Every structure is written in C-alpha cells, then in structure tokens.
Amino acid sequence: MNLKTREEIETWLKGRIAKEIKTKPQSVPVNVLFTNFGLDSIVIVTLVTDLEDWLDVSLDPTIFWEYPSIEALGEWLITEKLTS
C-alpha cells in the first residue's frame, strides 16, 4: 500500500474534480458536498476507480455519498481505510 497524507488525498481529489468541472484546483473547496459539483454517476465511478488505483485499496462508489465532501472522504480514508 502506498501511504498518503490527508493533504495529498485532498489535493488529488481537488485536482480531479477541477478537471471534471473545468476550473482550477484551488477553486474547489474541500468542505462543499460532492453533489454541488454536478458530477454524474459515470464521473463518480471513474473517480472511485482512479482513487482505488492511486491508493491501492478497494473502494465502493457509495463512498462519495457516505463521505459527501473532499474533507470528509479524506478524513475517512486516512483514519479508517489506509491505517487499518
């Protein structure tokens, strides 16, 4: 497993979401709900797959609803998924 920090995860997610919504990563707030970015289910599944590959872990696409912001998802990944 390739250990990442919460900041690295948040930066990665901001970059990917920024690319999808055609903005700069610094314009993507970490505490806004994923649903507010207007991402469709295909984009979400692709994000999950790419995140799995990047982190070398198995993830369920529902994590974007269970942990509905970059901040919440990053915290869960660090505290529950990547350290266990």
PyMOL Python script that loads the backbone (N, CA, C, O; Angstrom):
from pymol import cmd

cmd.read_pdbstr("""\
ATOM      1  N   MET A   1       0.848  -1.182   0.000  1.00  0.00           N
ATOM      2  CA  MET A   1       0.000   0.000   0.000  1.00  0.00           C
ATOM      3  C   MET A   1       0.890   1.240   0.000  1.00  0.00           C
ATOM      4  O   MET A   1       1.883   1.305   0.725  1.00  0.00           O
ATOM      5  N   ASN A   2       0.531   2.198  -0.803  1.00  0.00           N
ATOM      6  CA  ASN A   2       1.260   3.447  -0.906  1.00  0.00           C
ATOM      7  C   ASN A   2       0.624   4.457   0.039  1.00  0.00           C
ATOM      8  O   ASN A   2      -0.429   5.012  -0.274  1.00  0.00           O
ATOM      9  N   LEU A   3       1.245   4.705   1.190  1.00  0.00           N
ATOM     10  CA  LEU A   3       0.662   5.585   2.188  1.00  0.00           C
ATOM     11  C   LEU A   3       0.639   7.028   1.709  1.00  0.00           C
ATOM     12  O   LEU A   3       1.622   7.543   1.178  1.00  0.00           O
ATOM     13  N   LYS A   4      -0.490   7.655   1.908  1.00  0.00           N
ATOM     14  CA  LYS A   4      -0.687   9.047   1.525  1.00  0.00           C
ATOM     15  C   LYS A   4      -1.113   9.835   2.755  1.00  0.00           C
ATOM     16  O   LYS A   4      -1.588   9.269   3.739  1.00  0.00           O
ATOM     17  N   THR A   5      -0.935  11.142   2.684  1.00  0.00           N
ATOM     18  CA  THR A   5      -1.425  12.009   3.745  1.00  0.00           C
ATOM     19  C   THR A   5      -2.815  12.517   3.372  1.00  0.00           C
ATOM     20  O   THR A   5      -3.235  12.434   2.217  1.00  0.00           O
ATOM     21  N   ARG A   6      -3.506  13.033   4.352  1.00  0.00           N
ATOM     22  CA  ARG A   6      -4.825  13.618   4.085  1.00  0.00           C
ATOM     23  C   ARG A   6      -4.699  14.757   3.077  1.00  0.00           C
ATOM     24  O   ARG A   6      -5.538  14.900   2.187  1.00  0.00           O
ATOM     25  N   GLU A   7      -3.662  15.558   3.215  1.00  0.00           N
ATOM     26  CA  GLU A   7      -3.457  16.679   2.307  1.00  0.00           C
ATOM     27  C   GLU A   7      -3.233  16.200   0.870  1.00  0.00           C
ATOM     28  O   GLU A   7      -3.747  16.801  -0.074  1.00  0.00           O
ATOM     29  N   GLU A   8      -2.469  15.123   0.707  1.00  0.00           N
ATOM     30  CA  GLU A   8      -2.241  14.573  -0.635  1.00  0.00           C
ATOM     31  C   GLU A   8      -3.546  14.066  -1.239  1.00  0.00           C
ATOM     32  O   GLU A   8      -3.806  14.262  -2.426  1.00  0.00           O
ATOM     33  N   ILE A   9      -4.357  13.419  -0.422  1.00  0.00           N
ATOM     34  CA  ILE A   9      -5.649  12.915  -0.903  1.00  0.00           C
ATOM     35  C   ILE A   9      -6.551  14.075  -1.293  1.00  0.00           C
ATOM     36  O   ILE A   9      -7.172  14.049  -2.355  1.00  0.00           O
ATOM     37  N   GLU A  10      -6.627  15.089  -0.447  1.00  0.00           N
ATOM     38  CA  GLU A  10      -7.466  16.250  -0.752  1.00  0.00           C
ATOM     39  C   GLU A  10      -6.978  16.959  -2.018  1.00  0.00           C
ATOM     40  O   GLU A  10      -7.789  17.382  -2.842  1.00  0.00           O
ATOM     41  N   THR A  11      -5.674  17.089  -2.175  1.00  0.00           N
ATOM     42  CA  THR A  11      -5.114  17.733  -3.361  1.00  0.00           C
ATOM     43  C   THR A  11      -5.440  16.921  -4.612  1.00  0.00           C
ATOM     44  O   THR A  11      -5.792  17.486  -5.648  1.00  0.00           O
ATOM     45  N   TRP A  12      -5.323  15.603  -4.516  1.00  0.00           N
ATOM     46  CA  TRP A  12      -5.638  14.736  -5.648  1.00  0.00           C
ATOM     47  C   TRP A  12      -7.111  14.876  -6.032  1.00  0.00           C
ATOM     48  O   TRP A  12      -7.440  15.030  -7.208  1.00  0.00           O
ATOM     49  N   LEU A  13      -7.995  14.821  -5.030  1.00  0.00           N
ATOM     50  CA  LEU A  13      -9.435  14.940  -5.298  1.00  0.00           C
ATOM     51  C   LEU A  13      -9.770  16.313  -5.878  1.00  0.00           C
ATOM     52  O   LEU A  13     -10.551  16.406  -6.824  1.00  0.00           O
ATOM     53  N   LYS A  14      -9.195  17.372  -5.328  1.00  0.00           N
ATOM     54  CA  LYS A  14      -9.442  18.712  -5.860  1.00  0.00           C
ATOM     55  C   LYS A  14      -9.009  18.804  -7.318  1.00  0.00           C
ATOM     56  O   LYS A  14      -9.709  19.386  -8.146  1.00  0.00           O
ATOM     57  N   GLY A  15      -7.858  18.232  -7.623  1.00  0.00           N
ATOM     58  CA  GLY A  15      -7.365  18.266  -8.998  1.00  0.00           C
ATOM     59  C   GLY A  15      -8.273  17.528  -9.959  1.00  0.00           C
ATOM     60  O   GLY A  15      -8.562  18.012 -11.053  1.00  0.00           O
ATOM     61  N   ARG A  16      -8.723  16.355  -9.546  1.00  0.00           N
ATOM     62  CA  ARG A  16      -9.603  15.549 -10.413  1.00  0.00           C
ATOM     63  C   ARG A  16     -10.963  16.215 -10.590  1.00  0.00           C
ATOM     64  O   ARG A  16     -11.498  16.256 -11.698  1.00  0.00           O
ATOM     65  N   ILE A  17     -11.517  16.731  -9.507  1.00  0.00           N
ATOM     66  CA  ILE A  17     -12.823  17.394  -9.613  1.00  0.00           C
ATOM     67  C   ILE A  17     -12.683  18.668 -10.440  1.00  0.00           C
ATOM     68  O   ILE A  17     -13.545  18.960 -11.269  1.00  0.00           O
ATOM     69  N   ALA A  18     -11.632  19.415 -10.231  1.00  0.00           N
ATOM     70  CA  ALA A  18     -11.403  20.639 -11.017  1.00  0.00           C
ATOM     71  C   ALA A  18     -11.348  20.326 -12.506  1.00  0.00           C
ATOM     72  O   ALA A  18     -11.905  21.055 -13.326  1.00  0.00           O
ATOM     73  N   LYS A  19     -10.673  19.239 -12.844  1.00  0.00           N
ATOM     74  CA  LYS A  19     -10.585  18.832 -14.251  1.00  0.00           C
ATOM     75  C   LYS A  19     -11.977  18.540 -14.813  1.00  0.00           C
ATOM     76  O   LYS A  19     -12.296  18.939 -15.933  1.00  0.00           O
ATOM     77  N   GLU A  20     -12.794  17.849 -14.038  1.00  0.00           N
ATOM     78  CA  GLU A  20     -14.138  17.488 -14.494  1.00  0.00           C
ATOM     79  C   GLU A  20     -15.049  18.702 -14.658  1.00  0.00           C
ATOM     80  O   GLU A  20     -15.849  18.759 -15.591  1.00  0.00           O
ATOM     81  N   ILE A  21     -14.927  19.671 -13.752  1.00  0.00           N
ATOM     82  CA  ILE A  21     -15.819  20.835 -13.818  1.00  0.00           C
ATOM     83  C   ILE A  21     -15.147  22.033 -14.490  1.00  0.00           C
ATOM     84  O   ILE A  21     -15.683  23.141 -14.511  1.00  0.00           O
ATOM     85  N   LYS A  22     -13.962  21.778 -15.035  1.00  0.00           N
ATOM     86  CA  LYS A  22     -13.230  22.779 -15.822  1.00  0.00           C
ATOM     87  C   LYS A  22     -12.968  24.068 -15.043  1.00  0.00           C
ATOM     88  O   LYS A  22     -13.383  25.159 -15.435  1.00  0.00           O
ATOM     89  N   THR A  23     -12.268  23.899 -13.930  1.00  0.00           N
ATOM     90  CA  THR A  23     -11.851  25.036 -13.116  1.00  0.00           C
ATOM     91  C   THR A  23     -10.466  24.732 -12.556  1.00  0.00           C
ATOM     92  O   THR A  23      -9.889  23.683 -12.845  1.00  0.00           O
ATOM     93  N   LYS A  24      -9.946  25.637 -11.767  1.00  0.00           N
ATOM     94  CA  LYS A  24      -8.641  25.433 -11.145  1.00  0.00           C
ATOM     95  C   LYS A  24      -8.812  24.695  -9.819  1.00  0.00           C
ATOM     96  O   LYS A  24      -9.792  24.921  -9.109  1.00  0.00           O
ATOM     97  N   PRO A  25      -7.871  23.819  -9.479  1.00  0.00           N
ATOM     98  CA  PRO A  25      -7.978  23.066  -8.218  1.00  0.00           C
ATOM     99  C   PRO A  25      -8.162  23.960  -6.992  1.00  0.00           C
ATOM    100  O   PRO A  25      -8.895  23.601  -6.070  1.00  0.00           O
ATOM    101  N   GLN A  26      -7.514  25.101  -6.972  1.00  0.00           N
ATOM    102  CA  GLN A  26      -7.650  25.987  -5.809  1.00  0.00           C
ATOM    103  C   GLN A  26      -9.060  26.578  -5.685  1.00  0.00           C
ATOM    104  O   GLN A  26      -9.408  27.144  -4.649  1.00  0.00           O
ATOM    105  N   SER A  27      -9.863  26.447  -6.736  1.00  0.00           N
ATOM    106  CA  SER A  27     -11.250  26.910  -6.706  1.00  0.00           C
ATOM    107  C   SER A  27     -12.203  25.860  -6.157  1.00  0.00           C
ATOM    108  O   SER A  27     -13.393  26.134  -5.999  1.00  0.00           O
ATOM    109  N   VAL A  28     -11.708  24.674  -5.866  1.00  0.00           N
ATOM    110  CA  VAL A  28     -12.546  23.581  -5.381  1.00  0.00           C
ATOM    111  C   VAL A  28     -12.418  23.512  -3.856  1.00  0.00           C
ATOM    112  O   VAL A  28     -11.380  23.096  -3.341  1.00  0.00           O
ATOM    113  N   PRO A  29     -13.469  23.917  -3.131  1.00  0.00           N
ATOM    114  CA  PRO A  29     -13.402  23.870  -1.664  1.00  0.00           C
ATOM    115  C   PRO A  29     -13.539  22.441  -1.141  1.00  0.00           C
ATOM    116  O   PRO A  29     -14.273  21.633  -1.709  1.00  0.00           O
ATOM    117  N   VAL A  30     -12.830  22.139  -0.057  1.00  0.00           N
ATOM    118  CA  VAL A  30     -12.843  20.778   0.488  1.00  0.00           C
ATOM    119  C   VAL A  30     -14.078  20.478   1.319  1.00  0.00           C
ATOM    120  O   VAL A  30     -14.363  19.314   1.598  1.00  0.00           O
ATOM    121  N   ASN A  31     -14.818  21.511   1.720  1.00  0.00           N
ATOM    122  CA  ASN A  31     -15.964  21.278   2.595  1.00  0.00           C
ATOM    123  C   ASN A  31     -17.322  21.390   1.891  1.00  0.00           C
ATOM    124  O   ASN A  31     -18.362  21.410   2.551  1.00  0.00           O
ATOM    125  N   VAL A  32     -17.314  21.462   0.574  1.00  0.00           N
ATOM    126  CA  VAL A  32     -18.556  21.524  -0.208  1.00  0.00           C
ATOM    127  C   VAL A  32     -18.958  20.101  -0.601  1.00  0.00           C
ATOM    128  O   VAL A  32     -18.104  19.272  -0.916  1.00  0.00           O
ATOM    129  N   LEU A  33     -20.253  19.830  -0.581  1.00  0.00           N
ATOM    130  CA  LEU A  33     -20.745  18.499  -0.927  1.00  0.00           C
ATOM    131  C   LEU A  33     -20.428  18.166  -2.385  1.00  0.00           C
ATOM    132  O   LEU A  33     -20.524  19.017  -3.269  1.00  0.00           O
ATOM    133  N   PHE A  34     -20.049  16.905  -2.613  1.00  0.00           N
ATOM    134  CA  PHE A  34     -19.774  16.449  -3.976  1.00  0.00           C
ATOM    135  C   PHE A  34     -20.962  16.726  -4.901  1.00  0.00           C
ATOM    136  O   PHE A  34     -20.772  17.068  -6.069  1.00  0.00           O
ATOM    137  N   THR A  35     -22.174  16.582  -4.389  1.00  0.00           N
ATOM    138  CA  THR A  35     -23.369  16.801  -5.213  1.00  0.00           C
ATOM    139  C   THR A  35     -23.425  18.226  -5.765  1.00  0.00           C
ATOM    140  O   THR A  35     -24.025  18.456  -6.815  1.00  0.00           O
ATOM    141  N   ASN A  36     -22.815  19.174  -5.076  1.00  0.00           N
ATOM    142  CA  ASN A  36     -22.820  20.563  -5.547  1.00  0.00           C
ATOM    143  C   ASN A  36     -21.916  20.797  -6.747  1.00  0.00           C
ATOM    144  O   ASN A  36     -22.004  21.844  -7.390  1.00  0.00           O
ATOM    145  N   PHE A  37     -21.050  19.844  -7.058  1.00  0.00           N
ATOM    146  CA  PHE A  37     -20.160  19.985  -8.209  1.00  0.00           C
ATOM    147  C   PHE A  37     -20.818  19.511  -9.506  1.00  0.00           C
ATOM    148  O   PHE A  37     -20.271  19.717 -10.589  1.00  0.00           O
ATOM    149  N   GLY A  38     -21.987  18.879  -9.402  1.00  0.00           N
ATOM    150  CA  GLY A  38     -22.702  18.435 -10.595  1.00  0.00           C
ATOM    151  C   GLY A  38     -22.068  17.243 -11.299  1.00  0.00           C
ATOM    152  O   GLY A  38     -22.202  17.098 -12.514  1.00  0.00           O
ATOM    153  N   LEU A  39     -21.384  16.399 -10.555  1.00  0.00           N
ATOM    154  CA  LEU A  39     -20.741  15.226 -11.140  1.00  0.00           C
ATOM    155  C   LEU A  39     -21.778  14.128 -11.366  1.00  0.00           C
ATOM    156  O   LEU A  39     -22.578  13.834 -10.478  1.00  0.00           O
ATOM    157  N   ASP A  40     -21.766  13.527 -12.548  1.00  0.00           N
ATOM    158  CA  ASP A  40     -22.722  12.449 -12.804  1.00  0.00           C
ATOM    159  C   ASP A  40     -22.155  11.118 -12.311  1.00  0.00           C
ATOM    160  O   ASP A  40     -20.998  11.037 -11.897  1.00  0.00           O
ATOM    161  N   SER A  41     -22.984  10.084 -12.364  1.00  0.00           N
ATOM    162  CA  SER A  41     -22.596   8.786 -11.808  1.00  0.00           C
ATOM    163  C   SER A  41     -21.403   8.173 -12.546  1.00  0.00           C
ATOM    164  O   SER A  41     -20.592   7.480 -11.932  1.00  0.00           O
ATOM    165  N   ILE A  42     -21.290   8.414 -13.831  1.00  0.00           N
ATOM    166  CA  ILE A  42     -20.152   7.885 -14.589  1.00  0.00           C
ATOM    167  C   ILE A  42     -18.854   8.517 -14.096  1.00  0.00           C
ATOM    168  O   ILE A  42     -17.846   7.829 -13.934  1.00  0.00           O
ATOM    169  N   VAL A  43     -18.880   9.815 -13.861  1.00  0.00           N
ATOM    170  CA  VAL A  43     -17.691  10.509 -13.354  1.00  0.00           C
ATOM    171  C   VAL A  43     -17.351   9.999 -11.952  1.00  0.00           C
ATOM    172  O   VAL A  43     -16.181   9.779 -11.639  1.00  0.00           O
ATOM    173  N   ILE A  44     -18.358   9.812 -11.118  1.00  0.00           N
ATOM    174  CA  ILE A  44     -18.128   9.318  -9.757  1.00  0.00           C
ATOM    175  C   ILE A  44     -17.471   7.936  -9.797  1.00  0.00           C
ATOM    176  O   ILE A  44     -16.493   7.697  -9.089  1.00  0.00           O
ATOM    177  N   VAL A  45     -17.995   7.039 -10.608  1.00  0.00           N
ATOM    178  CA  VAL A  45     -17.427   5.693 -10.701  1.00  0.00           C
ATOM    179  C   VAL A  45     -15.984   5.762 -11.211  1.00  0.00           C
ATOM    180  O   VAL A  45     -15.116   5.040 -10.721  1.00  0.00           O
ATOM    181  N   THR A  46     -15.734   6.616 -12.180  1.00  0.00           N
ATOM    182  CA  THR A  46     -14.371   6.789 -12.691  1.00  0.00           C
ATOM    183  C   THR A  46     -13.452   7.341 -11.608  1.00  0.00           C
ATOM    184  O   THR A  46     -12.318   6.885 -11.465  1.00  0.00           O
ATOM    185  N   LEU A  47     -13.934   8.318 -10.847  1.00  0.00           N
ATOM    186  CA  LEU A  47     -13.141   8.866  -9.750  1.00  0.00           C
ATOM    187  C   LEU A  47     -12.804   7.801  -8.719  1.00  0.00           C
ATOM    188  O   LEU A  47     -11.671   7.720  -8.245  1.00  0.00           O
ATOM    189  N   VAL A  48     -13.797   6.983  -8.374  1.00  0.00           N
ATOM    190  CA  VAL A  48     -13.561   5.914  -7.396  1.00  0.00           C
ATOM    191  C   VAL A  48     -12.522   4.933  -7.918  1.00  0.00           C
ATOM    192  O   VAL A  48     -11.609   4.544  -7.189  1.00  0.00           O
ATOM    193  N   THR A  49     -12.655   4.535  -9.168  1.00  0.00           N
ATOM    194  CA  THR A  49     -11.712   3.592  -9.772  1.00  0.00           C
ATOM    195  C   THR A  49     -10.296   4.170  -9.786  1.00  0.00           C
ATOM    196  O   THR A  49      -9.337   3.482  -9.437  1.00  0.00           O
ATOM    197  N   ASP A  50     -10.172   5.424 -10.186  1.00  0.00           N
ATOM    198  CA  ASP A  50      -8.856   6.063 -10.224  1.00  0.00           C
ATOM    199  C   ASP A  50      -8.281   6.241  -8.822  1.00  0.00           C
ATOM    200  O   ASP A  50      -7.079   6.081  -8.613  1.00  0.00           O
ATOM    201  N   LEU A  51      -9.144   6.570  -7.867  1.00  0.00           N
ATOM    202  CA  LEU A  51      -8.711   6.715  -6.480  1.00  0.00           C
ATOM    203  C   LEU A  51      -8.244   5.373  -5.919  1.00  0.00           C
ATOM    204  O   LEU A  51      -7.246   5.308  -5.201  1.00  0.00           O
ATOM    205  N   GLU A  52      -8.964   4.310  -6.246  1.00  0.00           N
ATOM    206  CA  GLU A  52      -8.550   2.957  -5.842  1.00  0.00           C
ATOM    207  C   GLU A  52      -7.158   2.636  -6.386  1.00  0.00           C
ATOM    208  O   GLU A  52      -6.295   2.143  -5.658  1.00  0.00           O
ATOM    209  N   ASP A  53      -6.954   2.915  -7.649  1.00  0.00           N
ATOM    210  CA  ASP A  53      -5.662   2.642  -8.282  1.00  0.00           C
ATOM    211  C   ASP A  53      -4.554   3.470  -7.640  1.00  0.00           C
ATOM    212  O   ASP A  53      -3.467   2.958  -7.373  1.00  0.00           O
ATOM    213  N   TRP A  54      -4.825   4.728  -7.396  1.00  0.00           N
ATOM    214  CA  TRP A  54      -3.831   5.635  -6.830  1.00  0.00           C
ATOM    215  C   TRP A  54      -3.456   5.237  -5.400  1.00  0.00           C
ATOM    216  O   TRP A  54      -2.287   5.274  -5.017  1.00  0.00           O
ATOM    217  N   LEU A  55      -4.480   4.853  -4.615  1.00  0.00           N
ATOM    218  CA  LEU A  55      -4.238   4.496  -3.213  1.00  0.00           C
ATOM    219  C   LEU A  55      -3.938   3.009  -3.015  1.00  0.00           C
ATOM    220  O   LEU A  55      -3.485   2.604  -1.945  1.00  0.00           O
ATOM    221  N   ASP A  56      -4.186   2.207  -4.036  1.00  0.00           N
ATOM    222  CA  ASP A  56      -4.001   0.759  -3.959  1.00  0.00           C
ATOM    223  C   ASP A  56      -4.881   0.135  -2.871  1.00  0.00           C
ATOM    224  O   ASP A  56      -4.425  -0.664  -2.053  1.00  0.00           O
ATOM    225  N   VAL A  57      -6.163   0.533  -2.892  1.00  0.00           N
ATOM    226  CA  VAL A  57      -7.165  -0.019  -1.975  1.00  0.00           C
ATOM    227  C   VAL A  57      -8.447  -0.281  -2.756  1.00  0.00           C
ATOM    228  O   VAL A  57      -8.631   0.232  -3.860  1.00  0.00           O
ATOM    229  N   SER A  58      -9.325  -1.080  -2.173  1.00  0.00           N
ATOM    230  CA  SER A  58     -10.625  -1.331  -2.775  1.00  0.00           C
ATOM    231  C   SER A  58     -11.652  -0.391  -2.146  1.00  0.00           C
ATOM    232  O   SER A  58     -11.737  -0.280  -0.923  1.00  0.00           O
ATOM    233  N   LEU A  59     -12.430   0.282  -2.993  1.00  0.00           N
ATOM    234  CA  LEU A  59     -13.431   1.237  -2.513  1.00  0.00           C
ATOM    235  C   LEU A  59     -14.767   0.983  -3.190  1.00  0.00           C
ATOM    236  O   LEU A  59     -14.818   0.491  -4.317  1.00  0.00           O
ATOM    237  N   ASP A  60     -15.828   1.315  -2.510  1.00  0.00           N
ATOM    238  CA  ASP A  60     -17.176   1.219  -3.057  1.00  0.00           C
ATOM    239  C   ASP A  60     -17.572   2.599  -3.583  1.00  0.00           C
ATOM    240  O   ASP A  60     -17.299   3.598  -2.918  1.00  0.00           O
ATOM    241  N   PRO A  61     -18.205   2.686  -4.750  1.00  0.00           N
ATOM    242  CA  PRO A  61     -18.606   4.000  -5.279  1.00  0.00           C
ATOM    243  C   PRO A  61     -19.514   4.789  -4.338  1.00  0.00           C
ATOM    244  O   PRO A  61     -19.620   6.008  -4.466  1.00  0.00           O
ATOM    245  N   THR A  62     -20.165   4.118  -3.402  1.00  0.00           N
ATOM    246  CA  THR A  62     -21.048   4.839  -2.472  1.00  0.00           C
ATOM    247  C   THR A  62     -20.276   5.711  -1.485  1.00  0.00           C
ATOM    248  O   THR A  62     -20.887   6.486  -0.749  1.00  0.00           O
ATOM    249  N   ILE A  63     -18.944   5.601  -1.453  1.00  0.00           N
ATOM    250  CA  ILE A  63     -18.185   6.431  -0.507  1.00  0.00           C
ATOM    251  C   ILE A  63     -18.402   7.915  -0.765  1.00  0.00           C
ATOM    252  O   ILE A  63     -18.286   8.728   0.152  1.00  0.00           O
ATOM    253  N   PHE A  64     -18.714   8.273  -2.000  1.00  0.00           N
ATOM    254  CA  PHE A  64     -18.955   9.688  -2.309  1.00  0.00           C
ATOM    255  C   PHE A  64     -20.274  10.187  -1.731  1.00  0.00           C
ATOM    256  O   PHE A  64     -20.485  11.395  -1.632  1.00  0.00           O
ATOM    257  N   TRP A  65     -21.154   9.281  -1.353  1.00  0.00           N
ATOM    258  CA  TRP A  65     -22.389   9.661  -0.677  1.00  0.00           C
ATOM    259  C   TRP A  65     -22.243   9.489   0.833  1.00  0.00           C
ATOM    260  O   TRP A  65     -22.791  10.275   1.606  1.00  0.00           O
ATOM    261  N   GLU A  66     -21.515   8.477   1.247  1.00  0.00           N
ATOM    262  CA  GLU A  66     -21.297   8.248   2.675  1.00  0.00           C
ATOM    263  C   GLU A  66     -20.402   9.316   3.284  1.00  0.00           C
ATOM    264  O   GLU A  66     -20.595   9.708   4.435  1.00  0.00           O
ATOM    265  N   TYR A  67     -19.434   9.783   2.526  1.00  0.00           N
ATOM    266  CA  TYR A  67     -18.495  10.825   2.952  1.00  0.00           C
ATOM    267  C   TYR A  67     -18.573  11.914   1.887  1.00  0.00           C
ATOM    268  O   TYR A  67     -17.763  11.945   0.961  1.00  0.00           O
ATOM    269  N   PRO A  68     -19.567  12.818   2.025  1.00  0.00           N
ATOM    270  CA  PRO A  68     -20.014  13.653   0.908  1.00  0.00           C
ATOM    271  C   PRO A  68     -19.182  14.886   0.559  1.00  0.00           C
ATOM    272  O   PRO A  68     -19.623  15.715  -0.236  1.00  0.00           O
ATOM    273  N   SER A  69     -18.005  15.021   1.129  1.00  0.00           N
ATOM    274  CA  SER A  69     -17.135  16.145   0.746  1.00  0.00           C
ATOM    275  C   SER A  69     -15.693  15.648   0.667  1.00  0.00           C
ATOM    276  O   SER A  69     -15.369  14.572   1.171  1.00  0.00           O
ATOM    277  N   ILE A  70     -14.851  16.425   0.044  1.00  0.00           N
ATOM    278  CA  ILE A  70     -13.437  16.077  -0.046  1.00  0.00           C
ATOM    279  C   ILE A  70     -12.862  15.929   1.357  1.00  0.00           C
ATOM    280  O   ILE A  70     -12.113  14.994   1.640  1.00  0.00           O
ATOM    281  N   GLU A  71     -13.222  16.862   2.225  1.00  0.00           N
ATOM    282  CA  GLU A  71     -12.723  16.836   3.597  1.00  0.00           C
ATOM    283  C   GLU A  71     -13.155  15.572   4.342  1.00  0.00           C
ATOM    284  O   GLU A  71     -12.339  14.918   4.992  1.00  0.00           O
ATOM    285  N   ALA A  72     -14.437  15.234   4.244  1.00  0.00           N
ATOM    286  CA  ALA A  72     -14.963  14.042   4.934  1.00  0.00           C
ATOM    287  C   ALA A  72     -14.364  12.765   4.355  1.00  0.00           C
ATOM    288  O   ALA A  72     -13.993  11.861   5.104  1.00  0.00           O
ATOM    289  N   LEU A  73     -14.266  12.685   3.045  1.00  0.00           N
ATOM    290  CA  LEU A  73     -13.712  11.488   2.405  1.00  0.00           C
ATOM    291  C   LEU A  73     -12.229  11.334   2.741  1.00  0.00           C
ATOM    292  O   LEU A  73     -11.769  10.230   3.035  1.00  0.00           O
ATOM    293  N   GLY A  74     -11.492  12.421   2.698  1.00  0.00           N
ATOM    294  CA  GLY A  74     -10.075  12.370   3.046  1.00  0.00           C
ATOM    295  C   GLY A  74      -9.864  11.912   4.479  1.00  0.00           C
ATOM    296  O   GLY A  74      -8.983  11.096   4.749  1.00  0.00           O
ATOM    297  N   GLU A  75     -10.656  12.426   5.385  1.00  0.00           N
ATOM    298  CA  GLU A  75     -10.549  12.032   6.796  1.00  0.00           C
ATOM    299  C   GLU A  75     -10.853  10.552   6.973  1.00  0.00           C
ATOM    300  O   GLU A  75     -10.126   9.849   7.675  1.00  0.00           O
ATOM    301  N   TRP A  76     -11.933  10.066   6.336  1.00  0.00           N
ATOM    302  CA  TRP A  76     -12.286   8.646   6.435  1.00  0.00           C
ATOM    303  C   TRP A  76     -11.193   7.768   5.844  1.00  0.00           C
ATOM    304  O   TRP A  76     -10.818   6.758   6.440  1.00  0.00           O
ATOM    305  N   LEU A  77     -10.688   8.138   4.695  1.00  0.00           N
ATOM    306  CA  LEU A  77      -9.645   7.340   4.073  1.00  0.00           C
ATOM    307  C   LEU A  77      -8.425   7.211   4.975  1.00  0.00           C
ATOM    308  O   LEU A  77      -7.860   6.125   5.109  1.00  0.00           O
ATOM    309  N   ILE A  78      -8.020   8.310   5.588  1.00  0.00           N
ATOM    310  CA  ILE A  78      -6.843   8.285   6.444  1.00  0.00           C
ATOM    311  C   ILE A  78      -7.110   7.516   7.742  1.00  0.00           C
ATOM    312  O   ILE A  78      -6.292   6.692   8.154  1.00  0.00           O
ATOM    313  N   THR A  79      -8.235   7.777   8.378  1.00  0.00           N
ATOM    314  CA  THR A  79      -8.468   7.174   9.697  1.00  0.00           C
ATOM    315  C   THR A  79      -8.995   5.751   9.654  1.00  0.00           C
ATOM    316  O   THR A  79      -8.721   4.961  10.558  1.00  0.00           O
ATOM    317  N   GLU A  80      -9.748   5.414   8.615  1.00  0.00           N
ATOM    318  CA  GLU A  80     -10.394   4.097   8.582  1.00  0.00           C
ATOM    319  C   GLU A  80      -9.844   3.145   7.523  1.00  0.00           C
ATOM    320  O   GLU A  80      -9.721   1.947   7.778  1.00  0.00           O
ATOM    321  N   LYS A  81      -9.524   3.642   6.380  1.00  0.00           N
ATOM    322  CA  LYS A  81      -9.181   2.753   5.253  1.00  0.00           C
ATOM    323  C   LYS A  81      -7.677   2.544   5.103  1.00  0.00           C
ATOM    324  O   LYS A  81      -7.237   1.424   4.842  1.00  0.00           O
ATOM    325  N   LEU A  82      -6.904   3.574   5.259  1.00  0.00           N
ATOM    326  CA  LEU A  82      -5.483   3.471   4.962  1.00  0.00           C
ATOM    327  C   LEU A  82      -4.626   3.089   6.172  1.00  0.00           C
ATOM    328  O   LEU A  82      -3.460   2.729   6.014  1.00  0.00           O
ATOM    329  N   THR A  83      -5.185   3.166   7.354  1.00  0.00           N
ATOM    330  CA  THR A  83      -4.402   2.823   8.550  1.00  0.00           C
ATOM    331  C   THR A  83      -4.799   1.487   9.157  1.00  0.00           C
ATOM    332  O   THR A  83      -4.201   1.046  10.138  1.00  0.00           O
ATOM    333  N   SER A  84      -5.809   0.838   8.576  1.00  0.00           N
ATOM    334  CA  SER A  84      -6.246  -0.429   9.155  1.00  0.00           C
ATOM    335  C   SER A  84      -5.670  -1.614   8.413  1.00  0.00           C
ATOM    336  O   SER A  84      -5.940  -2.759   8.774  1.00  0.00           O
TER     337      SER A  84
END
""", "prot")
cmd.dss("prot")
cmd.show_as("cartoon", "prot")
cmd.util.cbc("prot")
cmd.orient("prot")
